[in-house]
Amino acid sequence: MTLFDLSGKTAVVTGSTRGIGKAIAHRLAEHGARVVVSSRKADACEEVTAEINELYGKGEEVAVSIPCNISHKEQLQNLVDKTNEKWGDIDTLVCNAAVNPYFGPSLDCPDEAFEKIMSCNVKSNFWLSNMVLPQMKERGSGSVIIISSIGGLKGSTVLGAYGISKAADFQLARNIAVEYGPFGITANAIAPGLVKTDFARALWENPEILKASTSNAPLRRIGEPDEIAGMAVLLASKAGAFLTGQGLVIDGGSTISG
């Protein structure tokens, strides 16, 4: 086995029908993993699943779609159960799905929006991890990857609630790492900066926000989904076996300059 070979591994990726999640699903499959594509919409899941099978399947099924609304605990359990039925134990869990229904000052954030942000971005990751970790513990190996954000590292005048949820995701990864490290399980959070996805469209389509986000960054640009997916491949593979409990910032250097 080479350092980045994922042959024989099973990975579940939430929110994997577009953006960063889709890129992660593609790249995990490219490196040999069997991938479960999951999001709320069944047709979108089927579309991405077909893409992955055509590109990397070589005549075999390397991706399946299991739709799931992460805000419903029973649907998360179904995601785990159906994966186990199809391919056995889960080797890598990627908690990527997230929401941000509010953009503006924290003072004006409706209670419903705050509750939705915390429920989907934190509680669902907590639930899903706890559903998968026992089988990883029994096997003595596994990787949990939580997609956080640099928004969890600094304050914001327009993304306050979202940033709070992403800060909590860092702590969730640390806690899992401490509790399950003795059983051969790693847990890390990836913190992207501004990436060109539909989810972040309100940021990169706004010329003023885009300029503010990139003008002082060493690379002077926003990221692409594949540039986040590469880190997920590392964390899922032998190459990342000694890396745990960390918040890995991939932001073109924006958090270390100006």
C-alpha positions in Angstrom: 0.0 0.0 0.0 1.3 3.4 -0.9 0.9 6.4 1.4 -2.2 7.7 -0.4 -3.8 4.4 -1.4 -7.4 4.1 -0.2 -8.2 0.7 -1.8 -10.7 -1.3 0.1 -11.7 1.6 2.3 -15.2 2.9 2.7 -15.9 6.6 3.1 -19.1 8.5 3.9 -19.2 12.1 2.8 -22.1 14.3 3.8 -23.1 17.3 1.6 -21.2 15.7 -1.3 -23.3 16.7 -4.3 -21.5 20.1 -4.8 -18.6 22.2 -3.9 -16.0 20.9 -1.4 -18.0 17.8 -0.5 -18.3 16.7 -4.1 -14.6 17.3 -4.7 -13.8 15.2 -1.6 -16.0 12.4 -2.8 -14.4 12.4 -6.2 -10.8 12.4 -4.9 -11.4 9.7 -2.3 -12.8 7.5 -5.1 -9.9 8.4 -7.4 -7.5 7.1 -4.7 -9.4 3.8 -4.4 -12.1 4.3 -1.8 -15.7 3.2 -2.0 -17.7 6.4 -1.5 -21.1 7.1 -0.2 -22.5 10.2 -1.7 -25.1 11.9 0.5 -27.2 15.1 0.6 -30.8 16.0 0.9 -31.8 15.6 -2.7 -31.9 12.1 -4.1 -31.5 13.2 -7.8 -28.4 15.2 -7.0 -26.9 12.2 -5.1 -27.6 10.0 -8.1 -26.0 12.4 -10.5 -22.7 12.6 -8.6 -22.7 8.9 -7.9 -23.0 8.2 -11.7 -20.1 10.7 -12.4 -17.8 8.9 -9.9 -18.7 5.4 -11.1 -18.0 6.4 -14.7 -14.7 8.1 -13.9 -13.2 5.7 -11.4 -15.3 2.5 -11.4 -13.6 0.7 -14.2 -16.8 -1.3 -14.7 -17.4 -1.7 -10.9 -19.5 0.2 -8.5 -17.3 2.5 -6.3 -20.0 5.0 -5.3 -23.5 4.7 -4.0 -26.0 7.4 -3.1 -27.8 7.5 0.2 -29.8 10.7 0.6 -29.9 12.2 4.1 -31.1 15.4 5.8 -28.5 15.9 8.5 -30.9 17.7 10.8 -32.9 14.5 11.3 -31.2 11.9 13.6 -33.1 9.0 12.2 -31.9 9.8 8.7 -28.3 10.0 9.9 -28.7 6.5 11.5 -30.2 5.3 8.2 -27.1 6.6 6.4 -24.9 4.6 8.7 -27.0 1.5 8.6 -27.4 1.5 4.8 -23.6 2.0 4.4 -22.9 -0.9 6.7 -25.3 -3.1 4.8 -23.7 -2.2 1.5 -20.0 -2.2 2.3 -19.5 -3.1 5.9 -17.7 -0.9 8.4 -17.0 2.8 7.7 -13.3 3.6 7.5 -13.6 7.4 6.9 -16.4 9.8 7.9 -16.3 13.2 6.4 -18.8 15.6 8.0 -19.0 18.3 5.4 -22.7 19.3 5.2 -23.4 22.7 6.8 -25.8 25.6 6.6 -25.7 29.3 6.9 -29.2 30.8 6.6 -28.3 34.2 8.0 -25.8 36.9 6.8 -25.5 40.0 8.9 -24.9 41.4 12.4 -25.3 38.9 15.2 -27.7 41.2 17.0 -30.2 40.7 14.3 -29.8 37.0 13.9 -33.2 35.3 14.4 -33.4 32.6 17.0 -34.6 30.1 14.4 -31.5 30.8 12.2 -29.1 30.5 15.1 -30.7 27.2 16.2 -30.6 25.8 12.7 -26.9 26.8 12.3 -25.9 25.1 15.6 -28.1 22.1 15.0 -26.9 21.3 11.4 -23.3 22.4 11.8 -22.5 21.0 15.3 -25.2 18.7 16.7 -25.5 16.6 13.5 -21.7 16.1 13.3 -21.8 15.1 17.0 -24.7 12.6 16.3 -23.2 11.1 13.2 -19.7 10.7 14.7 -21.2 8.9 17.7 -23.0 6.6 15.4 -19.8 5.7 13.5 -17.2 5.7 16.2 -18.2 2.5 17.9 -17.5 0.4 14.8 -14.2 2.2 14.3 -13.3 1.5 17.9 -14.2 -2.2 17.6 -12.1 -2.5 14.4 -9.2 -0.4 15.9 -8.9 2.1 13.1 -10.7 5.0 11.4 -10.6 8.6 10.4 -13.1 11.3 11.2 -12.8 14.5 9.2 -14.9 17.6 10.0 -15.0 20.5 7.5 -14.8 23.6 9.7 -13.8 27.1 8.5 -11.4 29.9 9.2 -14.6 31.6 10.3 -14.2 29.5 13.5 -10.8 31.2 14.1 -11.7 34.9 14.0 -14.6 37.2 14.5 -16.9 38.5 11.8 -19.4 41.3 11.5 -21.6 39.3 9.2 -21.0 35.6 9.9 -21.0 35.5 13.7 -23.3 32.6 14.3 -21.7 30.6 11.6 -18.3 31.2 13.1 -19.5 30.1 16.5 -20.6 26.8 15.0 -17.3 26.3 13.2 -15.3 27.0 16.3 -17.3 24.2 18.0 -16.4 21.9 15.2 -12.7 22.3 16.0 -13.4 21.3 19.6 -15.5 18.3 18.4 -12.5 17.0 16.4 -10.2 17.5 19.4 -12.5 15.7 21.7 -12.9 12.7 19.4 -9.1 12.6 19.0 -8.6 12.4 22.7 -11.3 9.9 23.5 -10.7 7.6 20.6 -7.0 8.0 19.8 -6.1 5.0 22.0 -8.2 2.8 19.7 -6.3 3.9 16.5 -8.8 6.5 15.4 -7.8 9.9 14.2 -10.0 13.0 14.1 -9.2 16.4 12.5 -10.9 19.5 11.3 -10.2 21.2 8.0 -10.6 24.9 8.0 -11.0 26.3 4.4 -10.7 30.0 3.7 -12.8 31.5 0.9 -13.4 28.8 -1.7 -15.2 29.1 -5.0 -18.4 27.2 -4.2 -22.1 27.9 -4.4 -22.2 27.9 -0.6 -19.8 30.8 -0.4 -21.3 32.6 -3.5 -22.5 35.6 -1.4 -18.9 36.2 -0.5 -16.9 35.7 -3.7 -19.5 37.3 -6.0 -19.4 40.5 -3.9 -16.4 42.5 -5.4 -15.8 44.4 -2.1 -15.8 41.2 0.1 -13.7 39.3 -2.5 -11.1 42.1 -2.6 -11.0 42.3 1.2 -10.6 38.5 1.5 -7.7 38.3 -1.1 -5.8 41.6 -1.2 -3.7 40.8 1.8 -3.5 37.1 1.4 -0.1 35.8 0.2 -1.6 33.9 -2.7 -3.9 36.8 -3.6 -6.8 34.5 -4.7 -9.6 32.3 -3.4 -9.4 28.6 -3.3 -10.8 25.8 -5.4 -12.7 22.8 -4.0 -10.0 20.3 -5.1 -7.5 22.2 -3.0 -9.5 21.2 0.1 -10.1 17.7 -1.2 -6.4 16.9 -1.2 -6.2 17.3 2.5 -9.1 15.0 3.0 -7.3 12.3 1.0 -4.3 12.7 3.2 -6.2 12.4 6.4 -8.1 9.3 5.2 -4.9 7.6 4.1 -1.8 6.1 5.7 -0.1 9.4 5.0 -2.2 11.1 7.7 -2.1 8.3 10.3 0.0 10.2 12.9 -2.0 13.5 12.4 -4.9 13.9 14.9 -6.7 16.6 16.9 -5.7 19.4 14.6 -7.4 22.3 12.8 -5.8 22.3 9.4 -6.1 25.8 7.8 -6.2 25.9 4.0 -6.8 29.5 3.1 -4.0 30.8 0.8 -2.4 32.4 3.9 -5.1 34.9 4.6 -5.2 34.2 8.4 -1.4 34.8 8.8 -1.2 38.2 6.9 -2.4 41.7 7.1 
